[in-house]
């Protein structure tokens, strides 16, 4: 999935993420706390191998997660069960391997039969449990609490830890993860959506195999009204069964009086009805205005991560792969689409049509299933035996050519690159008018926001870059994610880090003219910024609640994941070694589920390194701990010493336990600094190490082209030497290296390791800089400081920083043109420069922008504003009363979405308080502005001085509506929390933010983004305290 707002790529890596480590809030237990829920129910009979019993709250971590109830890890049994049942979804390799990591990781749900040894242990265990239960049961009137049998309680007799079903019976499962005694093999789904009523009915026929003897089947179902359930064992009769439901965990269960025996096949048939969801997940309805202003409706799905259960009852965890056969009833004037090609169409007596799609030719995780009923039309092309189609609403068909071309070229590229052909006969890409994520990689039916797929004929290359990049990401998922899937959400990065890495590398190969390198570098900087916080988390992190699952969709899984893959790729000898390794990984695990160790082991095996490099040893240090290293370099004679420590932005200045990474430290020096051959490598595994460089070497630059995920401090002498070298000749380093120096020095200032004077020293050279990456990075950093000063009302300093910016970048700003520009890198450069210039009220910039807007309005939209300048122009126009109104009208009429979104940002950049509030309300209601745009509106509003306090009030007031639209912990919520809080820098605001979020309890208080928000405010506060006096002094003379 690409959860990002694809039109703000520089912002998108700037969104929050962290881990609740030193949780300030009391965490609720995952298991039922009997002391809290005194409802009476009897002991549930019949424990089977994945049974658990109640554990006191203090040890709840031992109960949580699926790994702990994994009572049988016997590889032989796993394999034999698999062969017996012809199943392929088990993770073979991880069971063969002892856990090498000191960091706890849950095993995936492995469906295996117990060994004799395990059975004996289980029986003994059960006997003990039963004896204890008996003893406790006969203790009169005793409530079992975490402190043991404490006080007598006549009304609450003994209970074993099972929650209560909706009908009052005990629900036979007490964990978040499903038991693995039953494995689904096939889903046969019959769906009848009614787009007038916004409801649907369905029948799910689920074929399953019994892997362990068990007396229950537990699966997921979320808000489905199940009207009938039948169960058939082997060749027996189908019988009605009672379905129990435990709503808090979205689980349903069927209990049996006799054990279902391992090895048997059974079928569960469930008839149900539900409402089409009004949010953006599950089977949801969506509406849009067609070109005639008529309201049209459609129904679409978004299942990742936890919403397939809203559309059909299922085993909704990624490791439960199965086949799908999907049938959908629709009206004649609608098209239905699903993962597979259409197999047959039947006309029903009531005039409706029933489309039956082919059964999936692959085993698929539930989150990848998809179906859509809409009024859409395709354009298609055959690519190496796969029919590639791009669908849109009919009036936007003319905007689909570019996506078809990009998808076709990228599909061919990936078929060759991975040496495994895309396995399905068709691949549809569809632009959905109202869609929250950037895109979703459903197998064979990839769904997109319109802005991520549609390109106007006159679109700028920068807009094409957005589309090609999202298409490249989603297509890469057809291998990384769909063909080989992470076993559990803790390793989401195996999907997302890879797809992100491939999105950039494939674009560099297939569309070099789109110049994606600058963007990839910028997102790596933003990933470092976020990972520097204490609230960050390991790439492969523990995930035990729905909120934690949602929160894995963050920059650590995506951008840090991609960054460490780039680091590995750059480190492995030869240019094909990394590729060989991933081909090996894909071949070995096709159709299966994996964890992080499987990837590293594949890469170690391939003989990728003549020196028998242990990839696993190196990379585990990057995936199993949060953060990244600060490498400090010092020189004495010909001796260069490098030391490492955790680059941790801590507001409290307390010492934290240090971590060690296995760092491929690369470096170049003044005698050879540009070509790849200049790069030398030193592997730093311990706290410090040293290598030799001739004394005659004037300076060293570490982390060549910033391919490593670390920050470098050169010490005063080192920074001086580099600064002087750059001042006399900018081209002594690559532009990536220059950008990396700019990024690193600001980061070190935030860490408190260098003074702001040192930052300005390095930036002395920047007036001679003209390349995109260093300029945009410097502007990004300076704009951040400007924003903080502005929000603190330090107007005097704001004026001085503005003056500084104009002095350093003024001549480059005035060199920029306002005509069409074809070069992507130049577009990026000028849009950053001019957007800054106009936002700082630079007269000539404002004048150009106003003139372009006037021309645009007077020509009735036929005169075009160059795509990369539209945002600057609209932002300027929105500051005038008259033009703001004109633009609001135009917003309702423009059909091309990329332009439309830029208008919306323009509108939201207004400094008129009433308009800010109006826009926030419109987008919350989803009428004039679709709710999918709410995070964008809030983000833009918060950049302005007028809007940011209104936005903070607004989210507090409407929090419940927000989490009704977007799940707690989801990417839009993370973005909203970050936008509204990241510019606070005072104790009063810190207290307010803390008070509000802690009061939310289960409605969001435990989100990592909240931890991050608090940490960020404290860091802002500290930075201000430490730097304001110096800043006043420095800028006075600058
Ligand atoms: Zn993705």
Boltz pocket constraint, residues with backbone or C-beta under 6 A from the ligand:
constraints:
  - pocket:
      binder: B
      contacts: [[A, 1], [A, 2], [A, 439], [A, 473], [A, 477], [A, 495], [A, 496], [A, 499]]
      max_distance: 6.0
